[in-house]
Structure formats: C-alpha cells, structure tokens
C-alpha cells in the first residue's frame, strides 16, 4: 500500500542523510528536502480527492465558497510553514524556523480577518 | 519512483567527499571550498524544478 512506500522512502532518506551528515552536512539537508517533496507528491491524489469531496458537500449545503477557500488556504499555509520550519530545525537553524512559523501565523491571522468580521457583524445584528 | 533523485543527491555528496580527500592528499587545499561550492550548486540546480513543482501542486490543491 501507499504507507509502505512512504515509510520506505522516509527511512531510506533518513539513512542517507545520517550517512552524509558528518561528511557533507549541506547535502544531507538537501536529501531531507527532496524526501519531503517526494512524499508530498505521492500524497497529492489522496489530498485532492478529500478536497473535492469537501467542495461538493460545500456546494450541496450552498455555503459561501469564500469560507471554504480561506479555510483551505489556511491549511496550505500551515502545512508549508511547518514543512520549512522543520527543515530549518533539522539544519540547526531554530531561530530561522521560529521566524518562518511567526510569518505563517501572521498570514493566517490576516486571512482569517474577513471571516471574523462577518461573524462579529452577525453577533452585533443579533444583540438587542 | 522518485527514489532516483535521492540516490543521485547521495551519490553527489559521496563523490564530493572523495574529491575533497583527493584534493587534500595532493595538497591543493585551496580548491576544496570551490569543489564544495560546485557540488552544492549542482544539487540545488537538480532540486529547483522539483521544488517548483512542489509549490505549484500546493497552489492548485489548496486553491491559493
């Protein structure tokens, strides 16, 4: 199944990265980046089918598309910033990793503002 | 199916370390940083299209 492949590639890449660590630490980071990309590309089919399913139910319940797309963007931003932050931590640069996470959080807050404002407007209308 | 990329990067890394030790033995020590740099640049050039494809797929999936 897919999981066996993912575990195999992950262990192999970790093994190679450990071999290269003392000799060439720069190349071992590249190996971990390449492994992360390969594993994500293997998962595309599954993620996009989940997204399509959510999209069809979103249309069925005719919820506004804005909410769903912002939600997806937030998930994407969270994934990418976590991906980069972990790689920076592996490379020993935890300061840069926290900066990347800070950036991700700020962008997510900015993206969430329109939803929060619409919620607050709704609450204000309801209040007597 | 993409294992070949990992093996290629590993091969370049090991090759680089061999080149380094050769340069050390034939006391051309000043060439070592140069060899390191070229090796890393080669690996980066190999990785860039994959990273671009990675970002493009994220854009399409997460409706950026």
N, CA and C atoms of all chains as a GROMACS GRO file, in nm:
protein
  576
    1UNK      N    1   0.084  -0.119   0.000
    1UNK     CA    2   0.000   0.000   0.000
    1UNK      C    3   0.088   0.125   0.000
    2UNK      N    4   0.020   0.239  -0.003
    2UNK     CA    5   0.095   0.366  -0.012
    2UNK      C    6   0.184   0.383   0.111
    3UNK      N    7   0.131   0.344   0.227
    3UNK     CA    8   0.204   0.376   0.351
    3UNK      C    9   0.339   0.304   0.352
    4UNK      N   10   0.344   0.184   0.292
    4UNK     CA   11   0.473   0.114   0.292
    4UNK      C   12   0.574   0.193   0.212
    5UNK      N   13   0.528   0.244   0.097
    5UNK     CA   14   0.623   0.324   0.016
    5UNK      C   15   0.670   0.444   0.093
    6UNK      N   16   0.576   0.513   0.157
    6UNK     CA   17   0.614   0.637   0.228
    6UNK      C   18   0.714   0.604   0.338
    7UNK      N   19   0.687   0.501   0.415
    7UNK     CA   20   0.780   0.465   0.524
    7UNK      C   21   0.914   0.426   0.465
    8UNK      N   22   0.911   0.352   0.353
    8UNK     CA   23   1.038   0.309   0.293
    8UNK      C   24   1.121   0.426   0.249
    9UNK      N   25   1.056   0.519   0.175
    9UNK     CA   26   1.132   0.635   0.128
    9UNK      C   27   1.181   0.717   0.245
   10UNK      N   28   1.096   0.736   0.347
   10UNK     CA   29   1.136   0.817   0.461
   10UNK      C   30   1.256   0.759   0.532
   11UNK      N   31   1.252   0.627   0.558
   11UNK     CA   32   1.364   0.565   0.629
   11UNK      C   33   1.490   0.571   0.545
   12UNK      N   34   1.474   0.544   0.415
   12UNK     CA   35   1.592   0.546   0.329
   12UNK      C   36   1.655   0.684   0.329
   13UNK      N   37   1.571   0.788   0.314
   13UNK     CA   38   1.626   0.925   0.310
   13UNK      C   39   1.690   0.958   0.444
   14UNK      N   40   1.629   0.914   0.555
   14UNK     CA   41   1.690   0.944   0.686
   14UNK      C   42   1.825   0.874   0.696
   15UNK      N   43   1.830   0.751   0.645
   15UNK     CA   44   1.955   0.674   0.649
   15UNK      C   45   2.064   0.746   0.570
   16UNK      N   46   2.029   0.791   0.449
   16UNK     CA   47   2.129   0.858   0.366
   16UNK      C   48   2.168   0.990   0.430
   17UNK      N   49   2.070   1.062   0.488
   17UNK     CA   50   2.103   1.191   0.550
   17UNK      C   51   2.200   1.170   0.666
   18UNK      N   52   2.181   1.061   0.741
   18UNK     CA   53   2.271   1.037   0.855
   18UNK      C   54   2.409   1.004   0.803
   19UNK      N   55   2.416   0.928   0.693
   19UNK     CA   56   2.549   0.895   0.638
   19UNK      C   57   2.621   1.022   0.598
   20UNK      N   58   2.547   1.113   0.531
   20UNK     CA   59   2.613   1.231   0.476
   20UNK      C   60   2.637   1.337   0.582
   21UNK      N   61   2.573   1.322   0.701
   21UNK     CA   62   2.580   1.431   0.800
   21UNK      C   63   2.724   1.467   0.834
   22UNK      N   64   2.807   1.371   0.880
   22UNK     CA   65   2.942   1.412   0.920
   22UNK      C   66   3.026   1.457   0.801
   23UNK      N   67   3.001   1.394   0.685
   23UNK     CA   68   3.088   1.422   0.570
   23UNK      C   69   3.048   1.553   0.506
   24UNK      N   70   2.921   1.564   0.471
   24UNK     CA   71   2.876   1.681   0.395
   24UNK      C   72   2.742   1.725   0.454
   25UNK      N   73   2.738   1.805   0.561
   25UNK     CA   74   2.608   1.841   0.621
   25UNK      C   75   2.520   1.918   0.523
   26UNK      N   76   2.580   1.995   0.428
   26UNK     CA   77   2.493   2.072   0.338
   26UNK      C   78   2.410   1.978   0.252
   27UNK      N   79   2.471   1.870   0.203
   27UNK     CA   80   2.399   1.781   0.112
   27UNK      C   81   2.294   1.702   0.190
   28UNK      N   82   2.319   1.677   0.319
   28UNK     CA   83   2.219   1.596   0.393
   28UNK      C   84   2.090   1.676   0.410
   29UNK      N   85   2.100   1.809   0.418
   29UNK     CA   86   1.976   1.888   0.424
   29UNK      C   87   1.900   1.875   0.293
   30UNK      N   88   1.975   1.877   0.181
   30UNK     CA   89   1.908   1.865   0.051
   30UNK      C   90   1.836   1.731   0.042
   31UNK      N   91   1.898   1.626   0.097
   31UNK     CA   92   1.833   1.494   0.091
   31UNK      C   93   1.701   1.499   0.167
   32UNK      N   94   1.700   1.567   0.285
   32UNK     CA   95   1.574   1.568   0.362
   32UNK      C   96   1.469   1.652   0.288
   33UNK      N   97   1.513   1.761   0.222
   33UNK     CA   98   1.415   1.840   0.145
   33UNK      C   99   1.357   1.754   0.033
   34UNK      N  100   1.446   1.685  -0.037
   34UNK     CA  101   1.399   1.603  -0.151
   34UNK      C  102   1.302   1.496  -0.102
   35UNK      N  103   1.333   1.435   0.013
   35UNK     CA  104   1.244   1.330   0.063
   35UNK      C  105   1.107   1.389   0.097
   36UNK      N  106   1.107   1.509   0.161
   36UNK     CA  107   0.978   1.570   0.195
   36UNK      C  108   0.895   1.597   0.071
   37UNK      N  109   0.961   1.646  -0.034
   37UNK     CA  110   0.888   1.679  -0.157
   37UNK      C  111   0.833   1.551  -0.219
   38UNK      N  112   0.916   1.446  -0.224
   38UNK     CA  113   0.871   1.322  -0.289
   38UNK      C  114   0.751   1.266  -0.215
   39UNK      N  115   0.757   1.266  -0.082
   39UNK     CA  116   0.646   1.206  -0.008
   39UNK      C  117   0.520   1.287  -0.028
   40UNK      N  118   0.532   1.421  -0.034
   40UNK     CA  119   0.412   1.500  -0.054
   40UNK      C  120   0.354   1.474  -0.192
   41UNK      N  121   0.443   1.462  -0.294
   41UNK     CA  122   0.392   1.443  -0.430
   41UNK      C  123   0.321   1.309  -0.439
   42UNK      N  124   0.365   1.211  -0.357
   42UNK     CA  125   0.294   1.082  -0.360
   42UNK      C  126   0.155   1.096  -0.302
   43UNK      N  127   0.133   1.196  -0.214
   43UNK     CA  128   0.004   1.204  -0.144
   43UNK      C  129  -0.095   1.294  -0.217
   44UNK      N  130  -0.055   1.353  -0.330
   44UNK     CA  131  -0.142   1.453  -0.394
   44UNK      C  132  -0.279   1.394  -0.422
   45UNK      N  133  -0.279   1.274  -0.484
   45UNK     CA  134  -0.407   1.216  -0.526
   45UNK      C  135  -0.504   1.209  -0.409
   46UNK      N  136  -0.455   1.164  -0.296
   46UNK     CA  137  -0.546   1.145  -0.181
   46UNK      C  138  -0.595   1.279  -0.130
   47UNK      N  139  -0.504   1.375  -0.118
   47UNK     CA  140  -0.546   1.505  -0.061
   47UNK      C  141  -0.646   1.571  -0.154
   48UNK      N  142  -0.619   1.566  -0.286
   48UNK     CA  143  -0.711   1.638  -0.375
   48UNK      C  144  -0.846   1.568  -0.377
   49UNK      N  145  -0.851   1.434  -0.358
   49UNK     CA  146  -0.986   1.372  -0.356
   49UNK      C  147  -1.060   1.416  -0.231
   50UNK      N  148  -0.990   1.432  -0.117
   50UNK     CA  149  -1.059   1.479   0.004
   50UNK      C  150  -1.111   1.620  -0.018
   51UNK      N  151  -1.026   1.703  -0.081
   51UNK     CA  152  -1.068   1.842  -0.103
   51UNK      C  153  -1.190   1.846  -0.194
   52UNK      N  154  -1.189   1.762  -0.300
   52UNK     CA  155  -1.304   1.764  -0.394
   52UNK      C  156  -1.430   1.721  -0.319
   53UNK      N  157  -1.417   1.617  -0.231
   53UNK     CA  158  -1.535   1.573  -0.156
   53UNK      C  159  -1.589   1.688  -0.074
   54UNK      N  160  -1.500   1.756  -0.001
   54UNK     CA  161  -1.548   1.867   0.083
   54UNK      C  162  -1.613   1.975  -0.003
   55UNK      N  163  -1.555   1.996  -0.123
   55UNK     CA  164  -1.608   2.101  -0.210
   55UNK      C  165  -1.749   2.066  -0.254
   56UNK      N  166  -1.772   1.937  -0.292
   56UNK     CA  167  -1.906   1.902  -0.339
   56UNK      C  168  -2.007   1.922  -0.225
   57UNK      N  169  -1.970   1.880  -0.102
   57UNK     CA  170  -2.067   1.898   0.007
   57UNK      C  171  -2.085   2.045   0.039
   58UNK      N  172  -1.976   2.123   0.017
   58UNK     CA  173  -1.991   2.267   0.039
   58UNK      C  174  -2.095   2.324  -0.056
   59UNK      N  175  -2.088   2.278  -0.183
   59UNK     CA  176  -2.186   2.330  -0.281
   59UNK      C  177  -2.324   2.280  -0.246
   60UNK      N  178  -2.334   2.151  -0.204
   60UNK     CA  179  -2.467   2.098  -0.173
   60UNK      C  180  -2.530   2.180  -0.062
   61UNK      N  181  -2.453   2.209   0.044
   61UNK     CA  182  -2.511   2.286   0.154
   61UNK      C  183  -2.510   2.435   0.122
   62UNK      N  184  -2.483   2.468  -0.004
   62UNK     CA  185  -2.465   2.603  -0.059
   62UNK      C  186  -2.412   2.703   0.045
   63UNK      N  187  -2.304   2.661   0.110
   63UNK     CA  188  -2.230   2.757   0.195
   63UNK      C  189  -2.145   2.842   0.100
   64UNK      N  190  -2.118   2.964   0.140
   64UNK     CA  191  -2.043   3.055   0.053
   64UNK      C  192  -1.903   2.997   0.029
   65UNK      N  193  -1.855   3.006  -0.097
   65UNK     CA  194  -1.727   2.945  -0.134
   65UNK      C  195  -1.611   3.016  -0.062
   66UNK      N  196  -1.630   3.143  -0.023
   66UNK     CA  197  -1.519   3.218   0.036
   66UNK      C  198  -1.468   3.147   0.160
   67UNK      N  199  -1.564   3.104   0.246
   67UNK     CA  200  -1.522   3.041   0.372
   67UNK      C  201  -1.438   2.918   0.344
   68UNK      N  202  -1.485   2.834   0.252
   68UNK     CA  203  -1.413   2.708   0.227
   68UNK      C  204  -1.276   2.736   0.169
   69UNK      N  205  -1.267   2.833   0.076
   69UNK     CA  206  -1.135   2.853   0.013
   69UNK      C  207  -1.040   2.915   0.114
   70UNK      N  208  -1.090   3.007   0.201
   70UNK     CA  209  -0.998   3.061   0.302
   70UNK      C  210  -0.952   2.950   0.393
   71UNK      N  211  -1.042   2.861   0.430
   71UNK     CA  212  -1.003   2.750   0.519
   71UNK      C  213  -0.892   2.669   0.454
   72UNK      N  214  -0.911   2.640   0.324
   72UNK     CA  215  -0.810   2.559   0.254
   72UNK      C  216  -0.678   2.634   0.248
   73UNK      N  217  -0.685   2.764   0.222
   73UNK     CA  218  -0.560   2.841   0.216
   73UNK      C  219  -0.489   2.834   0.349
   74UNK      N  220  -0.566   2.846   0.459
   74UNK     CA  221  -0.502   2.843   0.591
   74UNK      C  222  -0.434   2.709   0.612
   75UNK      N  223  -0.501   2.600   0.570
   75UNK     CA  224  -0.439   2.468   0.588
   75UNK      C  225  -0.312   2.460   0.504
   76UNK      N  226  -0.317   2.515   0.382
   76UNK     CA  227  -0.198   2.510   0.296
   76UNK      C  228  -0.082   2.589   0.356
   77UNK      N  229  -0.114   2.710   0.405
   77UNK     CA  230  -0.008   2.792   0.464
   77UNK      C  231   0.050   2.723   0.585
   78UNK      N  232  -0.037   2.664   0.667
   78UNK     CA  233   0.013   2.595   0.788
   78UNK      C  234   0.106   2.482   0.747
   79UNK      N  235   0.065   2.408   0.641
   79UNK     CA  236   0.149   2.294   0.600
   79UNK      C  237   0.285   2.341   0.550
   80UNK      N  238   0.285   2.442   0.462
   80UNK     CA  239   0.412   2.485   0.404
   80UNK      C  240   0.503   2.542   0.513
   81UNK      N  241   0.447   2.627   0.601
   81UNK     CA  242   0.538   2.689   0.700
   81UNK      C  243   0.590   2.582   0.795
   82UNK      N  244   0.508   2.480   0.827
   82UNK     CA  245   0.559   2.374   0.914
   82UNK      C  246   0.666   2.295   0.842
   83UNK      N  247   0.647   2.270   0.712
   83UNK     CA  248   0.746   2.196   0.632
   83UNK      C  249   0.880   2.269   0.636
   84UNK      N  250   0.877   2.399   0.609
   84UNK     CA  251   1.003   2.475   0.604
   84UNK      C  252   1.063   2.488   0.744
   85UNK      N  253   0.977   2.508   0.846
   85UNK     CA  254   1.032   2.527   0.980
   85UNK      C  255   1.100   2.399   1.027
   86UNK      N  256   1.042   2.283   0.997
   86UNK     CA  257   1.105   2.159   1.043
   86UNK      C  258   1.239   2.141   0.974
   87UNK      N  259   1.246   2.174   0.844
   87UNK     CA  260   1.373   2.157   0.774
   87UNK      C  261   1.478   2.250   0.834
   88UNK      N  262   1.438   2.373   0.867
   88UNK     CA  263   1.536   2.465   0.928
   88UNK      C  264   1.579   2.412   1.063
   89UNK      N  265   1.486   2.353   1.140
   89UNK     CA  266   1.526   2.298   1.270
   89UNK      C  267   1.625   2.184   1.251
   90UNK      N  268   1.598   2.098   1.148
   90UNK     CA  269   1.694   1.989   1.122
   90UNK      C  270   1.831   2.045   1.094
   91UNK      N  271   1.833   2.155   1.019
   91UNK     CA  272   1.962   2.212   0.983
   91UNK      C  273   2.025   2.283   1.102
   92UNK      N  274   1.952   2.288   1.216
   92UNK     CA  275   2.012   2.351   1.333
   92UNK      C  276   1.982   2.499   1.342
   93UNK      N  277   1.903   2.552   1.247
   93UNK     CA  278   1.874   2.697   1.248
   93UNK      C  279   1.738   2.718   1.313
   94UNK      N  280   1.728   2.696   1.446
   94UNK     CA  281   1.593   2.706   1.505
   94UNK      C  282   1.546   2.851   1.508
   95UNK      N  283   1.638   2.947   1.504
   95UNK     CA  284   1.593   3.087   1.503
   95UNK      C  285   1.516   3.115   1.376
   96UNK      N  286   1.572   3.072   1.262
   96UNK     CA  287   1.502   3.096   1.134
   96UNK      C  288   1.370   3.021   1.134
   97UNK      N  289   1.370   2.900   1.194
   97UNK     CA  290   1.246   2.822   1.195
   97UNK      C  291   1.136   2.898   1.268
   98UNK      N  292   1.170   2.960   1.382
   98UNK     CA  293   1.063   3.031   1.454
   98UNK      C  294   1.018   3.152   1.375
   99UNK      N  295   1.109   3.216   1.300
   99UNK     CA  296   1.067   3.332   1.218
   99UNK      C  297   0.968   3.284   1.112
  100UNK      N  298   0.997   3.170   1.050
  100UNK     CA  299   0.905   3.120   0.946
  100UNK      C  300   0.769   3.091   1.008
  101UNK      N  301   0.771   3.030   1.127
  101UNK     CA  302   0.641   2.999   1.191
  101UNK      C  303   0.567   3.128   1.224
  102UNK      N  304   0.642   3.230   1.271
  102UNK     CA  305   0.577   3.358   1.301
  102UNK      C  306   0.511   3.413   1.175
  103UNK      N  307   0.586   3.408   1.063
  103UNK     CA  308   0.529   3.458   0.937
  103UNK      C  309   0.403   3.384   0.901
  104UNK      N  310   0.407   3.251   0.915
  104UNK     CA  311   0.289   3.171   0.884
  104UNK      C  312   0.171   3.212   0.969
  105UNK      N  313   0.196   3.231   1.100
  105UNK     CA  314   0.085   3.268   1.189
  105UNK      C  315   0.027   3.401   1.149
  106UNK      N  316   0.115   3.500   1.118
  106UNK     CA  317   0.064   3.632   1.084
  106UNK      C  318  -0.022   3.623   0.959
  107UNK      N  319   0.025   3.550   0.858
  107UNK     CA  320  -0.053   3.543   0.733
  107UNK      C  321  -0.186   3.475   0.760
  108UNK      N  322  -0.186   3.373   0.848
  108UNK     CA  323  -0.312   3.304   0.876
  108UNK      C  324  -0.410   3.399   0.944
  109UNK      N  325  -0.358   3.481   1.038
  109UNK     CA  326  -0.448   3.575   1.106
  109UNK      C  327  -0.505   3.673   1.005
  110UNK      N  328  -0.417   3.721   0.914
  110UNK     CA  329  -0.466   3.817   0.815
  110UNK      C  330  -0.574   3.753   0.730
  111UNK      N  331  -0.554   3.626   0.694
  111UNK     CA  332  -0.654   3.559   0.609
  111UNK      C  333  -0.785   3.539   0.684
  112UNK      N  334  -0.775   3.521   0.817
  112UNK     CA  335  -0.898   3.489   0.893
  112UNK      C  336  -0.979   3.614   0.922
  113UNK      N  337  -0.923   3.733   0.899
  113UNK     CA  338  -0.993   3.857   0.940
  113UNK      C  339  -1.131   3.868   0.875
  114UNK      N  340  -1.147   3.849   0.741
  114UNK     CA  341  -1.281   3.867   0.685
  114UNK      C  342  -1.385   3.776   0.748
  115UNK      N  343  -1.346   3.652   0.780
  115UNK     CA  344  -1.444   3.561   0.841
  115UNK      C  345  -1.483   3.611   0.979
  116UNK      N  346  -1.380   3.655   1.056
  116UNK     CA  347  -1.410   3.701   1.192
  116UNK      C  348  -1.499   3.822   1.188
  117UNK      N  349  -1.473   3.914   1.092
  117UNK     CA  350  -1.556   4.035   1.088
  117UNK      C  351  -1.700   3.997   1.053
  118UNK      N  352  -1.718   3.904   0.959
  118UNK     CA  353  -1.857   3.869   0.925
  118UNK      C  354  -1.925   3.807   1.046
  119UNK      N  355  -1.850   3.727   1.125
  119UNK     CA  356  -1.911   3.668   1.245
  119UNK      C  357  -1.950   3.777   1.343
  120UNK      N  358  -1.860   3.873   1.363
  120UNK     CA  359  -1.890   3.979   1.462
  120UNK      C  360  -2.010   4.060   1.415
  121UNK      N  361  -2.015   4.089   1.282
  121UNK     CA  362  -2.131   4.165   1.235
  121UNK      C  363  -2.258   4.088   1.267
  122UNK      N  364  -2.254   3.956   1.244
  122UNK     CA  365  -2.374   3.876   1.271
  122UNK      C  366  -2.413   3.890   1.417
  123UNK      N  367  -2.313   3.880   1.506
  123UNK     CA  368  -2.344   3.885   1.650
  123UNK      C  369  -2.404   4.020   1.686
  124UNK      N  370  -2.345   4.126   1.627
  124UNK     CA  371  -2.394   4.260   1.661
  124UNK      C  372  -2.539   4.275   1.616
  125UNK      N  373  -2.571   4.215   1.495
  125UNK     CA  374  -2.711   4.226   1.450
  125UNK      C  375  -2.804   4.155   1.548
  126UNK      N  376  -2.760   4.040   1.600
  126UNK     CA  377  -2.849   3.962   1.686
  126UNK      C  378  -2.872   4.034   1.819
  127UNK      N  379  -2.765   4.101   1.867
  127UNK     CA  380  -2.780   4.160   2.001
  127UNK      C  381  -2.893   4.262   2.000
  128UNK      N  382  -2.975   4.265   2.105
  128UNK     CA  383  -3.089   4.361   2.109
  128UNK      C  384  -3.038   4.504   2.116
  129UNK      N  385   0.946   0.559  -0.709
  129UNK     CA  386   0.959   0.610  -0.845
  129UNK      C  387   1.046   0.738  -0.844
  130UNK      N  388   1.049   0.813  -0.732
  130UNK     CA  389   1.133   0.934  -0.729
  130UNK      C  390   1.260   0.906  -0.651
  131UNK      N  391   1.279   0.773  -0.618
  131UNK     CA  392   1.396   0.740  -0.535
  131UNK      C  393   1.523   0.782  -0.605
  132UNK      N  394   1.518   0.781  -0.738
  132UNK     CA  395   1.639   0.809  -0.815
  132UNK      C  396   1.696   0.944  -0.774
  133UNK      N  397   1.607   1.041  -0.743
  133UNK     CA  398   1.655   1.174  -0.707
  133UNK      C  399   1.737   1.166  -0.579
  134UNK      N  400   1.683   1.089  -0.480
  134UNK     CA  401   1.756   1.080  -0.353
  134UNK      C  402   1.890   1.013  -0.375
  135UNK      N  403   1.891   0.907  -0.456
  135UNK     CA  404   2.018   0.837  -0.478
  135UNK      C  405   2.117   0.927  -0.550
  136UNK      N  406   2.066   1.008  -0.645
  136UNK     CA  407   2.159   1.094  -0.717
  136UNK      C  408   2.223   1.195  -0.621
  137UNK      N  409   2.139   1.254  -0.534
  137UNK     CA  410   2.194   1.353  -0.439
  137UNK      C  411   2.295   1.285  -0.348
  138UNK      N  412   2.263   1.164  -0.303
  138UNK     CA  413   2.357   1.094  -0.214
  138UNK      C  414   2.488   1.067  -0.288
  139UNK      N  415   2.475   1.028  -0.416
  139UNK     CA  416   2.597   0.997  -0.493
  139UNK      C  417   2.682   1.121  -0.505
  140UNK      N  418   2.617   1.236  -0.534
  140UNK     CA  419   2.696   1.360  -0.546
  140UNK      C  420   2.764   1.391  -0.415
  141UNK      N  421   2.692   1.372  -0.304
  141UNK     CA  422   2.752   1.401  -0.175
  141UNK      C  423   2.875   1.316  -0.150
  142UNK      N  424   2.864   1.185  -0.177
  142UNK     CA  425   2.978   1.096  -0.151
  142UNK      C  426   3.091   1.130  -0.245
  143UNK      N  427   3.056   1.158  -0.373
  143UNK     CA  428   3.160   1.195  -0.470
  143UNK      C  429   3.236   1.318  -0.421
  144UNK      N  430   3.160   1.415  -0.368
  144UNK     CA  431   3.222   1.538  -0.321
  144UNK      C  432   3.322   1.508  -0.211
  145UNK      N  433   3.283   1.418  -0.119
  145UNK     CA  434   3.375   1.392  -0.008
  145UNK      C  435   3.500   1.325  -0.061
  146UNK      N  436   3.485   1.238  -0.164
  146UNK     CA  437   3.605   1.175  -0.222
  146UNK      C  438   3.693   1.280  -0.286
  147UNK      N  439   3.631   1.372  -0.361
  147UNK     CA  440   3.709   1.477  -0.427
  147UNK      C  441   3.782   1.558  -0.322
  148UNK      N  442   3.712   1.584  -0.211
  148UNK     CA  443   3.779   1.663  -0.105
  148UNK      C  444   3.902   1.591  -0.055
  149UNK      N  445   3.887   1.461  -0.027
  149UNK     CA  446   4.004   1.392   0.030
  149UNK      C  447   4.116   1.386  -0.073
  150UNK      N  448   4.078   1.372  -0.204
  150UNK     CA  449   4.183   1.370  -0.307
  150UNK      C  450   4.257   1.502  -0.309
  151UNK      N  451   4.177   1.611  -0.307
  151UNK     CA  452   4.241   1.743  -0.311
  151UNK      C  453   4.331   1.760  -0.190
  152UNK      N  454   4.286   1.707  -0.075
  152UNK     CA  455   4.368   1.721   0.046
  152UNK      C  456   4.501   1.650   0.028
  153UNK      N  457   4.490   1.523  -0.024
  153UNK     CA  458   4.614   1.443  -0.036
  153UNK      C  459   4.710   1.512  -0.132
  154UNK      N  460   4.657   1.563  -0.246
  154UNK     CA  461   4.752   1.622  -0.344
  154UNK      C  462   4.776   1.767  -0.308
  155UNK      N  463   4.771   1.800  -0.181
  155UNK     CA  464   4.792   1.931  -0.118
  155UNK      C  465   4.751   2.047  -0.210
  156UNK      N  466   4.629   2.040  -0.265
  156UNK     CA  467   4.571   2.159  -0.332
  156UNK      C  468   4.457   2.205  -0.241
  157UNK      N  469   4.492   2.244  -0.120
  157UNK     CA  470   4.388   2.267  -0.017
  157UNK      C  471   4.298   2.382  -0.057
  158UNK      N  472   4.349   2.479  -0.136
  158UNK     CA  473   4.264   2.596  -0.162
  158UNK      C  474   4.148   2.560  -0.254
  159UNK      N  475   4.156   2.444  -0.325
  159UNK     CA  476   4.047   2.411  -0.418
  159UNK      C  477   3.927   2.349  -0.346
  160UNK      N  478   3.949   2.308  -0.219
  160UNK     CA  479   3.841   2.234  -0.151
  160UNK      C  480   3.713   2.316  -0.140
  161UNK      N  481   3.717   2.442  -0.090
  161UNK     CA  482   3.590   2.515  -0.083
  161UNK      C  483   3.525   2.530  -0.219
  162UNK      N  484   3.607   2.547  -0.322
  162UNK     CA  485   3.550   2.560  -0.457
  162UNK      C  486   3.475   2.433  -0.495
  163UNK      N  487   3.538   2.318  -0.470
  163UNK     CA  488   3.474   2.191  -0.507
  163UNK      C  489   3.344   2.176  -0.429
  164UNK      N  490   3.348   2.213  -0.299
  164UNK     CA  491   3.224   2.204  -0.219
  164UNK      C  492   3.115   2.288  -0.282
  165UNK      N  493   3.151   2.411  -0.318
  165UNK     CA  494   3.050   2.504  -0.372
  165UNK      C  495   2.990   2.448  -0.499
  166UNK      N  496   3.076   2.398  -0.590
  166UNK     CA  497   3.020   2.348  -0.717
  166UNK      C  498   2.928   2.230  -0.689
  167UNK      N  499   2.967   2.143  -0.596
  167UNK     CA  500   2.880   2.028  -0.567
  167UNK      C  501   2.744   2.073  -0.517
  168UNK      N  502   2.745   2.168  -0.425
  168UNK     CA  503   2.618   2.214  -0.369
  168UNK      C  504   2.534   2.281  -0.476
  169UNK      N  505   2.600   2.358  -0.564
  169UNK     CA  506   2.524   2.426  -0.670
  169UNK      C  507   2.462   2.323  -0.762
  170UNK      N  508   2.536   2.216  -0.792
  170UNK     CA  509   2.480   2.112  -0.880
  170UNK      C  510   2.356   2.053  -0.814
  171UNK      N  511   2.364   2.026  -0.682
  171UNK     CA  512   2.248   1.965  -0.615
  171UNK      C  513   2.131   2.062  -0.617
  172UNK      N  514   2.160   2.191  -0.592
  172UNK     CA  515   2.050   2.288  -0.591
  172UNK      C  516   1.984   2.295  -0.728
  173UNK      N  517   2.067   2.293  -0.835
  173UNK     CA  518   2.011   2.301  -0.971
  173UNK      C  519   1.922   2.179  -0.995
  174UNK      N  520   1.963   2.064  -0.940
  174UNK     CA  521   1.879   1.944  -0.959
  174UNK      C  522   1.748   1.956  -0.883
  175UNK      N  523   1.752   2.023  -0.765
  175UNK     CA  524   1.634   2.025  -0.679
  175UNK      C  525   1.533   2.132  -0.720
  176UNK      N  526   1.579   2.239  -0.785
  176UNK     CA  527   1.489   2.353  -0.808
  176UNK      C  528   1.364   2.312  -0.885
  177UNK      N  529   1.372   2.237  -0.997
  177UNK     CA  530   1.246   2.204  -1.064
  177UNK      C  531   1.152   2.125  -0.974
  178UNK      N  532   1.207   2.038  -0.889
  178UNK     CA  533   1.118   1.962  -0.800
  178UNK      C  534   1.051   2.055  -0.700
  179UNK      N  535   1.126   2.151  -0.648
  179UNK     CA  536   1.066   2.245  -0.551
  179UNK      C  537   0.957   2.327  -0.619
  180UNK      N  538   0.984   2.369  -0.746
  180UNK     CA  539   0.882   2.449  -0.816
  180UNK      C  540   0.757   2.365  -0.835
  181UNK      N  541   0.776   2.238  -0.874
  181UNK     CA  542   0.659   2.152  -0.894
  181UNK      C  543   0.585   2.135  -0.762
  182UNK      N  544   0.660   2.124  -0.653
  182UNK     CA  545   0.600   2.109  -0.521
  182UNK      C  546   0.512   2.229  -0.489
  183UNK      N  547   0.566   2.350  -0.512
  183UNK     CA  548   0.488   2.470  -0.481
  183UNK      C  549   0.368   2.480  -0.574
  184UNK      N  550   0.386   2.442  -0.704
  184UNK     CA  551   0.271   2.452  -0.795
  184UNK      C  552   0.160   2.359  -0.750
  185UNK      N  553   0.195   2.235  -0.710
  185UNK     CA  554   0.088   2.143  -0.668
  185UNK      C  555   0.020   2.196  -0.543
  186UNK      N  556   0.098   2.258  -0.452
  186UNK     CA  557   0.032   2.311  -0.331
  186UNK      C  558  -0.064   2.421  -0.372
  187UNK      N  559  -0.021   2.505  -0.468
  187UNK     CA  560  -0.110   2.614  -0.511
  187UNK      C  561  -0.239   2.556  -0.567
  188UNK      N  562  -0.227   2.453  -0.652
  188UNK     CA  563  -0.350   2.403  -0.715
  188UNK      C  564  -0.438   2.334  -0.611
  189UNK      N  565  -0.378   2.256  -0.521
  189UNK     CA  566  -0.461   2.179  -0.428
  189UNK      C  567  -0.529   2.270  -0.328
  190UNK      N  568  -0.452   2.363  -0.269
  190UNK     CA  569  -0.510   2.442  -0.161
  190UNK      C  570  -0.573   2.570  -0.212
  191UNK      N  571  -0.602   2.577  -0.344
  191UNK     CA  572  -0.677   2.689  -0.403
  191UNK      C  573  -0.614   2.822  -0.365
  192UNK      N  574  -0.481   2.830  -0.375
  192UNK     CA  575  -0.418   2.960  -0.342
  192UNK      C  576  -0.460   3.068  -0.440
   0.00000   0.00000   0.00000
